């Protein structure tokens, strides 16, 4: 089993920082699920090719977590957490980040 480095974008950090402690635990669990199985999310097509989105429940509401797999000489086997939020405007905001 290889160890994957977890990198976060400022956008993801800003959203995660606003969560309550118990909600952060749920997000941490989702990130651990992604680290254990990077293919758990659905790979996007078109403008968002290379981006995966993992869906999970947070306070009975579906939340989307966007991430990208990165493998280069600087950070082999890294997962970059891009964005976190509800479905409303999620993909439009994600396209703006790319």
HELIX and SHEET records of a PDB file:
HELIX    1   1 UNK A   10  UNK A   17  1                                   8    
HELIX    2   2 UNK A   21  UNK A   36  1                                  16    
HELIX    3   3 UNK A   38  UNK A   40  5                                   3    
HELIX    4   4 UNK A   46  UNK A   48  5                                   3    
HELIX    5   5 UNK A   90  UNK A   97  1                                   8    
SHEET    1   A 5 UNK A   5  UNK A   8  0                                        
SHEET    2   A 5 UNK A  78  UNK A  85  1                                        
SHEET    3   A 5 UNK A  61  UNK A  70 -1                                        
SHEET    4   A 5 UNK A  51  UNK A  58 -1                                        
SHEET    5   A 5 UNK A  42  UNK A  43 -1                                        
END                                                                             
